[in-house]
Amino acid sequence: MRLFSNILVTGGAGFIGSHVIRQILNQHPIVKVVNLDLLTYAGNLENLTDIELNFKSSGRYTFVKGNICDKGLLKELFSTYQFDAVIHLAAESHVDRSIENPKAFLETNILGTAALLDAAKNSWLTLNSKSNTENTPTSLSSLTKHKMFYHISTDEVYGSLGKEGLFSETTSYDPRSPYSASKASSDHLVRAYFHTYKLPVVLSNCSNNYGANQFPEKLIPLMIKNIQNKIPLPIYGEGLNIRDWLFVEDHANAIDLILHKGQVGETYNIGGLNEWTNIDLVKYLIKLTDKKLNRPQGSSNKLIQFVTDRSGHDQRYAIDASKIKKHLGWTPSVKFEQGLETTVNWYLDNTQWLENIASSNPNVED
């Protein structure tokens, strides 16, 4: 098991990132975490209120507002904090937004990842010219034995499945949206730095996450919010697209495990091992939310509104997570129905969080 002292988490104020920071700080008492986040629309420091309270004063948690494309800032941070690990989560992630504005996704997801890789390479692979005048990549392994660049990606890079089959780590890439294409590009860059420069890397590709603190443009929090406010529940096409759902705390646990025990240069698929059509998921959310709000069961079904399907909408995603189970012993611990109930309860109990997001993001429906 690798041990780290100073970890840089990019995008740590976001949905998954905030859960990862909480996991790392709670499970590893000597680790210090620097959270680099630009605080774009989906970045929210309210997601980390407990972290600020419990870990900032001890010096174990530091927040830095900044852009991963800022090479000067990255150089300064690596020099100041001497990171021995990077958990790279910062990314533009919403498919609909990528269709409307691909440029932002290319800049953050590709160029930002390249800048971060360069910063790690320049910090970790600096050779003493007296001991190695040739400066060859093959001599760098000893310098990076206790370093790790961990890149978190998505199952969307694999494209779309038919009724049968699963995405494995050897599935060919076939991205269908500007978002997935940008993530596929960043995955290839990370692997290229491993092969070319011997930079120690590990990657993971996950299925759809759900849980507390997710920005309400994503399906599950959007539906809960709309049910609560009795406004239409927009569902693409006929609602028959299928997704595999992963509870975010299970994902954070898997990330922690891969960071410390994953094999350098390897990729691990992380999935929730359950598949739901969008329409079945929404109807189940209606059942849970109506019950919590003391409404007649199914009364919110009338809010369902089928809308024109998304351009290039992938039909089905499903993860084969046997590799991480076999090699690292990880399996999801939270059953989907249990996780959904926990998630519904959180959003209904944290309406102020949703109101604060709506007030700071005018494009989020009230």
C-alpha positions as CSV (number, residue, x, y, z in Angstrom):
1,M,0.0,0.0,0.0
2,R,1.4,3.4,-1.0
3,L,1.4,6.2,1.6
4,F,1.0,9.9,0.7
5,S,1.5,13.0,2.7
6,N,0.4,15.8,0.4
7,I,-2.4,15.3,-2.1
8,L,-3.8,17.8,-4.7
9,V,-7.4,17.2,-5.5
10,T,-8.7,19.2,-8.5
11,G,-12.4,20.0,-8.6
12,G,-12.8,19.2,-4.9
13,A,-15.7,21.6,-4.4
14,G,-17.8,19.6,-6.9
15,F,-20.1,16.7,-6.3
16,I,-17.7,13.8,-6.4
17,G,-14.7,15.8,-5.4
18,S,-16.2,16.9,-2.1
19,H,-17.0,13.3,-1.2
20,V,-13.5,12.2,-2.2
21,I,-11.9,14.8,0.0
22,R,-14.0,13.8,3.0
23,Q,-13.1,10.1,2.4
24,I,-9.3,10.8,2.2
25,L,-9.1,13.1,5.2
26,N,-11.3,10.9,7.4
27,Q,-9.5,7.6,6.5
28,H,-5.8,8.9,6.5
29,P,-5.0,10.9,9.6
30,I,-1.6,12.3,8.4
31,V,-2.6,13.3,4.9
32,K,-2.9,17.0,3.9
33,V,-5.2,17.9,1.0
34,V,-5.1,21.0,-1.2
35,N,-8.4,21.5,-3.0
36,L,-7.9,23.4,-6.3
37,D,-11.3,24.5,-7.8
38,L,-12.3,27.4,-10.0
39,L,-15.8,27.4,-8.4
40,T,-17.7,27.5,-11.7
41,Y,-21.4,26.9,-11.6
42,A,-21.1,23.3,-10.2
43,G,-18.4,24.1,-7.7
44,N,-19.8,24.9,-4.3
45,L,-17.9,25.4,-1.0
46,E,-21.1,24.6,0.9
47,N,-20.3,21.0,0.0
48,L,-17.3,21.2,2.2
49,T,-18.5,23.1,5.3
50,D,-17.7,20.2,7.6
51,I,-14.3,19.8,6.1
52,E,-13.5,23.5,6.6
53,L,-14.7,23.2,10.2
54,N,-12.8,20.0,11.1
55,F,-9.6,20.1,9.1
56,K,-8.7,23.7,8.0
57,S,-7.3,24.9,11.4
58,S,-5.0,21.9,11.7
59,G,-3.5,22.6,8.3
60,R,-4.8,19.4,6.8
61,Y,-7.1,21.1,4.4
62,T,-6.4,24.1,2.2
63,F,-8.7,25.5,-0.5
64,V,-7.2,27.4,-3.5
65,K,-9.4,29.0,-6.1
66,G,-7.8,28.6,-9.4
67,N,-7.9,27.2,-12.9
68,I,-6.1,23.9,-13.8
69,C,-5.2,25.6,-17.2
70,D,-3.1,28.2,-15.3
71,K,0.4,26.7,-15.7
72,G,2.0,29.4,-13.5
73,L,-0.4,28.6,-10.6
74,L,0.2,24.9,-10.9
75,K,3.9,25.3,-10.8
76,E,3.7,27.5,-7.7
77,L,1.4,25.0,-6.0
78,F,3.6,22.0,-6.7
79,S,6.6,23.9,-5.5
80,T,4.9,25.1,-2.3
81,Y,3.1,21.9,-1.2
82,Q,5.4,19.2,-2.7
83,F,2.5,17.0,-3.7
84,D,3.2,13.3,-3.9
85,A,-0.3,12.5,-5.4
86,V,-2.9,14.1,-7.6
87,I,-6.5,13.1,-7.7
88,H,-7.8,14.8,-10.9
89,L,-11.5,15.3,-10.9
90,A,-11.8,18.9,-12.3
91,A,-13.9,18.7,-15.5
92,E,-16.8,20.0,-17.4
93,S,-19.2,17.1,-17.1
94,H,-22.7,17.8,-18.4
95,V,-23.5,16.3,-21.8
96,D,-26.2,18.9,-22.7
97,R,-23.8,21.8,-21.9
98,S,-21.1,20.2,-24.1
99,I,-23.5,20.1,-27.0
100,E,-24.3,23.8,-26.6
101,N,-20.7,24.9,-25.9
102,P,-18.0,22.3,-26.9
103,K,-15.1,24.8,-26.5
104,A,-15.4,25.0,-22.7
105,F,-15.1,21.2,-22.5
106,L,-12.0,21.1,-24.8
107,E,-10.3,23.8,-22.8
108,T,-10.9,22.3,-19.3
109,N,-11.0,18.6,-20.0
110,I,-8.1,18.4,-22.5
111,L,-5.9,21.4,-22.1
112,G,-6.4,21.5,-18.3
113,T,-5.4,17.9,-18.0
114,A,-2.4,18.5,-20.2
115,A,-1.3,21.4,-18.0
116,L,-1.7,19.3,-14.8
117,L,0.2,16.4,-16.3
118,D,3.0,18.8,-17.2
119,A,3.1,20.3,-13.7
120,A,3.4,16.8,-12.2
121,K,6.0,15.7,-14.7
122,N,8.1,18.9,-14.2
123,S,7.9,18.5,-10.4
124,W,8.4,14.8,-10.0
125,L,10.7,14.0,-12.9
126,T,13.3,16.7,-12.3
127,L,16.7,15.0,-12.5
128,N,20.0,16.0,-10.9
129,S,22.0,16.9,-13.9
130,K,25.2,15.7,-12.1
131,S,23.8,12.3,-11.5
132,N,22.2,11.9,-14.9
133,T,23.4,14.0,-17.8
134,E,21.3,12.2,-20.4
135,N,18.0,13.0,-18.7
136,T,16.4,9.9,-20.2
137,P,12.8,8.9,-19.3
138,T,13.8,5.3,-18.6
139,S,15.8,6.5,-15.5
140,L,12.9,8.2,-13.8
141,S,11.1,5.3,-12.1
142,S,13.1,5.6,-8.9
143,L,12.1,9.3,-8.6
144,T,8.4,8.5,-8.9
145,K,8.1,5.4,-6.8
146,H,6.1,7.2,-4.1
147,K,4.1,9.4,-6.5
148,M,0.7,9.0,-8.2
149,F,-1.3,10.9,-10.8
150,Y,-4.9,9.6,-10.6
151,H,-7.2,10.5,-13.4
152,I,-10.9,10.0,-12.9
153,S,-12.9,9.5,-16.1
154,T,-16.3,8.2,-17.3
155,D,-17.9,5.2,-18.9
156,E,-19.2,7.5,-21.6
157,V,-15.9,7.3,-23.4
158,Y,-16.8,3.7,-24.5
159,G,-19.9,4.9,-26.5
160,S,-23.2,3.1,-26.4
161,L,-24.2,-0.5,-25.7
162,G,-27.0,-2.5,-27.2
163,K,-29.3,-4.7,-25.1
164,E,-26.4,-7.1,-24.2
165,G,-22.8,-6.7,-23.1
166,L,-20.8,-4.6,-20.6
167,F,-18.0,-2.1,-20.8
168,S,-14.7,-3.5,-19.7
169,E,-11.3,-1.9,-19.3
170,T,-10.4,-3.2,-22.8
171,T,-13.5,-1.9,-24.6
172,S,-12.5,0.3,-27.5
173,Y,-13.3,4.0,-27.1
174,D,-16.2,5.3,-29.1
175,P,-17.3,8.7,-27.6
176,R,-20.5,10.1,-29.0
177,S,-20.7,13.6,-27.5
178,P,-18.3,16.6,-27.1
179,Y,-18.2,15.8,-23.4
180,S,-17.2,12.1,-23.8
181,A,-14.8,12.9,-26.6
182,S,-13.0,15.4,-24.4
183,K,-12.8,12.9,-21.6
184,A,-11.5,10.2,-24.0
185,S,-8.8,12.7,-25.2
186,S,-7.7,13.4,-21.6
187,D,-7.6,9.6,-20.9
188,H,-5.3,9.1,-23.9
189,L,-3.1,12.0,-22.7
190,V,-2.7,10.5,-19.2
191,R,-1.7,7.1,-20.7
192,A,0.7,8.9,-23.1
193,Y,2.5,10.5,-20.2
194,F,2.9,7.1,-18.5
195,H,4.4,5.5,-21.6
196,T,6.5,8.4,-22.8
197,Y,7.7,9.9,-19.5
198,K,7.2,7.1,-17.1
199,L,4.9,9.3,-15.1
200,P,3.1,7.1,-12.5
201,V,-0.5,7.2,-13.4
202,V,-3.7,5.2,-12.7
203,L,-7.1,5.8,-14.2
204,S,-10.7,4.8,-13.5
205,N,-13.9,5.0,-15.5
206,C,-17.1,5.2,-13.6
207,S,-20.8,4.8,-14.2
208,N,-23.4,7.5,-13.3
209,N,-23.0,8.8,-9.8
210,Y,-25.8,9.9,-7.5
211,G,-26.0,11.1,-3.9
212,A,-25.9,14.2,-1.8
213,N,-24.5,17.6,-3.1
214,Q,-25.0,16.9,-6.8
215,F,-25.8,19.9,-8.9
216,P,-29.5,19.8,-9.9
217,E,-29.0,19.7,-13.6
218,K,-28.4,15.9,-13.4
219,L,-31.3,13.5,-13.6
220,I,-31.8,12.4,-10.0
221,P,-31.5,15.7,-8.1
222,L,-33.4,17.5,-10.9
223,M,-36.3,15.1,-10.6
224,I,-36.4,15.3,-6.8
225,K,-36.4,19.1,-6.9
226,N,-39.1,19.2,-9.6
227,I,-41.3,16.7,-7.8
228,Q,-41.0,18.7,-4.6
229,N,-42.0,21.9,-6.5
230,K,-44.7,20.3,-8.6
231,I,-43.1,21.3,-11.9
232,P,-42.7,19.2,-15.0
233,L,-40.3,16.2,-15.0
234,P,-38.6,16.3,-18.5
235,I,-37.6,12.9,-19.8
236,Y,-35.7,12.5,-23.1
237,G,-37.4,10.4,-25.8
238,E,-39.5,7.6,-24.4
239,G,-37.3,7.3,-21.2
240,L,-35.9,3.9,-22.3
241,N,-32.2,4.9,-22.1
242,I,-30.5,2.7,-19.6
243,R,-27.8,3.7,-17.0
244,D,-25.8,1.9,-14.4
245,W,-26.0,3.9,-11.1
246,L,-23.2,4.2,-8.5
247,F,-23.6,5.7,-5.1
248,V,-21.1,8.5,-4.7
249,E,-19.8,7.4,-1.3
250,D,-19.0,3.9,-2.8
251,H,-17.2,5.7,-5.6
252,A,-15.2,7.8,-3.2
253,N,-14.2,4.6,-1.4
254,A,-13.1,3.0,-4.7
255,I,-11.0,6.0,-5.6
256,D,-9.3,5.9,-2.2
257,L,-8.5,2.2,-2.7
258,I,-7.2,2.6,-6.3
259,L,-5.0,5.6,-5.3
260,H,-3.3,3.6,-2.5
261,K,-3.3,0.1,-4.0
262,G,-4.0,0.3,-7.7
263,Q,-1.3,-0.9,-10.1
264,V,0.6,1.9,-11.8
265,G,-0.5,2.3,-15.5
266,E,-3.7,0.4,-15.0
267,T,-7.3,1.3,-15.6
268,Y,-10.2,0.2,-13.3
269,N,-13.9,0.4,-14.2
270,I,-16.2,1.3,-11.3
271,G,-19.9,0.5,-11.5
272,G,-22.9,0.3,-9.3
273,L,-23.8,-3.1,-10.8
274,N,-27.5,-2.1,-11.4
275,E,-29.2,-0.8,-14.5
276,W,-32.4,1.2,-14.7
277,T,-34.3,2.8,-17.6
278,N,-34.7,6.5,-17.1
279,I,-38.5,6.2,-16.9
280,D,-38.4,3.4,-14.3
281,L,-36.0,5.4,-12.2
282,V,-38.1,8.6,-12.4
283,K,-41.3,6.6,-11.4
284,Y,-39.4,5.1,-8.4
285,L,-38.2,8.6,-7.4
286,I,-41.8,9.8,-7.6
287,K,-42.8,7.0,-5.2
288,L,-40.1,7.8,-2.7
289,T,-40.6,11.6,-2.8
290,D,-44.3,11.5,-2.7
291,K,-44.2,9.3,0.3
292,K,-41.7,11.6,2.0
293,L,-43.9,14.6,1.3
294,N,-47.0,12.8,2.5
295,R,-48.7,13.0,-0.9
296,P,-50.8,10.2,-2.4
297,Q,-48.6,7.6,-3.9
298,G,-47.9,8.2,-7.5
299,S,-49.6,11.6,-7.5
300,S,-46.6,13.2,-9.2
301,N,-46.7,10.9,-12.2
302,K,-48.8,13.5,-13.9
303,L,-45.7,15.8,-13.9
304,I,-43.8,13.4,-16.3
305,Q,-43.2,15.2,-19.6
306,F,-41.5,13.4,-22.5
307,V,-39.3,15.9,-24.5
308,T,-37.4,15.7,-27.8
309,D,-34.5,13.3,-27.3
310,R,-30.9,14.6,-26.8
311,S,-28.7,14.6,-29.9
312,G,-26.6,11.5,-30.1
313,H,-28.2,10.1,-26.9
314,D,-26.4,6.9,-25.9
315,Q,-28.8,4.1,-25.5
316,R,-27.2,2.1,-22.7
317,Y,-24.2,2.1,-20.3
318,A,-23.3,-0.9,-18.2
319,I,-20.0,-1.5,-16.3
320,D,-18.1,-4.7,-15.9
321,A,-16.4,-4.1,-12.5
322,S,-14.9,-7.5,-12.1
323,K,-11.3,-6.3,-12.3
324,I,-11.5,-4.0,-9.3
325,K,-13.3,-6.7,-7.4
326,K,-10.7,-9.3,-8.3
327,H,-7.6,-7.2,-7.8
328,L,-8.6,-4.7,-5.1
329,G,-11.5,-6.4,-3.4
330,W,-14.0,-3.6,-4.0
331,T,-17.7,-4.0,-4.6
332,P,-20.5,-1.4,-4.1
333,S,-21.8,-1.6,-0.5
334,V,-25.0,0.5,-0.9
335,K,-28.0,-1.1,-2.6
336,F,-29.6,1.2,-5.1
337,E,-33.0,1.4,-3.4
338,Q,-31.3,2.3,-0.1
339,G,-29.0,4.9,-1.8
340,L,-31.9,6.5,-3.5
341,E,-33.9,6.8,-0.3
342,T,-30.9,8.4,1.4
343,T,-30.5,10.7,-1.5
344,V,-34.2,11.8,-1.6
345,N,-34.1,12.4,2.1
346,W,-30.9,14.6,1.8
347,Y,-32.4,16.8,-0.9
348,L,-35.7,17.3,0.9
349,D,-33.9,18.0,4.1
350,N,-31.5,20.5,2.5
351,T,-33.8,22.8,0.6
352,Q,-31.6,25.8,1.6
353,W,-28.7,24.2,-0.3
354,L,-30.9,24.0,-3.4
355,E,-32.2,27.6,-2.9
356,N,-28.6,28.9,-2.6
357,I,-27.6,27.1,-5.8
358,A,-30.7,28.5,-7.7
359,S,-30.0,32.0,-6.5
360,S,-26.4,31.9,-7.6
361,N,-27.2,30.1,-10.9
362,P,-30.1,31.9,-12.7
363,N,-30.3,29.1,-15.3
364,V,-31.3,26.6,-12.6
365,E,-35.1,26.4,-12.6
366,D,-36.9,27.3,-9.3
